[in-house]
Amino acid sequence: MRAAPRGELTRQRPNCRYGNVIHEFDPWFNYRATEYLADHGWQAFFTWFDHRSWYPLGRPVGTTIYPGMQITSVAIWRVLSALGSDMSLNDVCVYVPVWFGVAATLLLGLLTFECGRSANAAVGAALVMSVIPAHLMRSVGGGYDNESVAMAAMVLVFWHRAASWAVCAQARPRAPGAGVVRSETKHPGLWAQPQAWPM
């Protein structure tokens, strides 16, 4: 599939030009939080009060952060270390947006195929996702922010949901649309009036 290499090369362009550097303000805080989690562990991370951000008041990081990206990055870093890789935590954090951007691209292709059963539509959706600016700017190398991981996670959930509907439809071929059709013939216009839905 051409979408994955195209998406990766596009997202790696800043790394090729400037090296493995985290850029922008939020990614730097996210990297600092990831370092803190890697160095001090779960308990300290979730009770960490950072006096260096939100100056002069400080910030209770454990209760004001979405920690999924930090936990994922530390887990990837530890797995890579266990496998013998000498990749630093900084490098993992630089590449996480790229990896998850490519994953979101491939998952969108799978979701499109699951919904439409068209390989052409799946390839087209993946190609568009690999270069669409709205997703690209949030998953470029060094842009270590939550959106890159969140997009991949959301598309993964949507794909699993669509796949579960397909399994249900195979078990009961009329099931997904039967309720809507039956209700619409019995009570015309019911779907346009949520207050009239039977509870």
N, C-alpha and C positions, 0 to 999 in steps of 0.2 A: 504494500500500500504506500503510495507516494506521499500521503498526507503527513505521516509520522516524521520521515526525514526532513521534509520541507518545513514542518513546524519546528523541529528541533534546530535546524540551521538558522532559521529566522530568529528564534529566541536566544540563540547562542551568540549572535552578532556582537553585543556589547562585551561579552567575555573574550571574544577573539580580539577585539580592538583594545580593550583596557585591562584585561586580565580578570581574575576572580575577585571582583570588588563588589561589595554591597553598596547600593546607592539609594538616595532619598532618605528622609527622616524616619518615617515609620519602620522601614526595613532595618534601620540601625537599632532602633529600640527592640524590635522583634529578635534581632540577632543577640543583643545583650541579654534579653530574657531567656533565649535558648542557651546561651553560655551559662547563665545562672542555674538553670534547670540541670544542665549537664554536670556542673561542678558541685552543686549543693543538694540535689535530689528533690523528690516530690514534696516532702513535708515542708522543707524550707521554701520551695518555690511558691506553694499555695499560701504561705503566711508571710511572704516577702513584702516589706514596705520599702519602696524605692525612694530615697531622698533626692536622687539626681533627676527625676522627671517631675513634671507639673510643679516646678519650682515656684515659690518657696514652700508650698505645702507638702509636696511629696505625693506618692501614689501607692495605694494598696494593690499591688500588681495581681496578687492571687485572686482577688475578687473583681477585678476590672479588666481582665484580659480573656480573650478566647484562646485557650491553651492548646488547641488541637494541632496547630502547625508546629509549635515548639516540641510537643511530645512526639509527633511524627518525625521531625528532623533528628531529634536525639535518638529515637529508635533506629532510624536508618543509619545514622553515624555509628551506633554501637554494633549493629549487624555487619556493616562494612568493616569495622575494626576486628570483629570476631572472625571474619572471613580473610583477614590478612591485609586489607587495604590500608594504606597510610593517608587516606583522604582526611583533611582537617575538618573540624566542625564548620569553619568558615566556608570551605569549599562545598560542603553538603548544603549549607544554607543558600549559597549562590546558585546551586543547581536544582534545588527543590522546585522552584517555580517552573523551570524548564521541563523537568521530569513530569510534574503534575499537569503542565499545559499539554504535553504530548499525550499523557494518559487521558485527559479530558477530550482531546481530539479523537482518539481511537474509541473511547466510550461513546461519544456522540455518534460515530459511525455505526457502532453496534446498536445503539438506541434507535437510530433511523431505520436500520435493517429490521429490527424487531417490530417496529410499528408499521412499516410499509412493505416488508418482504421484497425490497428492491435493492439489489446490489449497487445499481447506478446511483440511486438516491443516497445510499449510505456513503459511497465514495465522494459524491458531491458535497454532502454535509460535512464530512471529515476534512475535505480540502478547504471548504469555506472556513471551518472552525480553526484550521491551522494558520490562517493568515488574517482573520477578521480583527480589525484594530481594537475593538472593545475587549476582546479576550487577550490579544497579543500584549497590550500595554500592561496587563495585570499578571502576565506569566513570562516576562522576559528575564533572562539570567541576571541575577543580582537584585531584582525587585522582590525581595523576600517579604511578601505580605500575604495576608490570609486568603485573598481572593483566588490565588492559584490553586491552593489545596481545596478550597471550598467548591470551586467549579467542578473539579474532578469528582469530589464526593457527591455533589448534587446530581451530576449526570449518572454516576454509578447507581445512586438510589432510584432515579427515574428508570434506568435500564432494568434494574432488578424488578421494579414494580411492573413494567411492561412485560417482562418475561413471565412473571407470576400470572398476569392476566392471560397470557398465551397458554400457560399450562392449564388454567381454569377453563379456558375456551375449548381446549382439546378434550378435557374430561367431560364438560357439559357444553356441547357445541353452540347451543342457543343462549347460554347463560348471560354473557355480558350485555347483549342488546335486548334480551327478552323482557327484562323488567321495564325498561324505558318504553318499548313498543306497547307492552300490555297496559302500562299506566296511561300512556298517551291515548290509547283507544278507549279505555274505560273512563278516563277523566280528561278530556281535551283541555289543553292549556295549563295543566297542573304544574308542569316544569317551569313555566314562566311566573308562577305565583308561589314562592317559597313559603309564605305564611299559611298557605292552604295544604301544605304537605302533612299527611297523616303521621302522627308520632307514635 
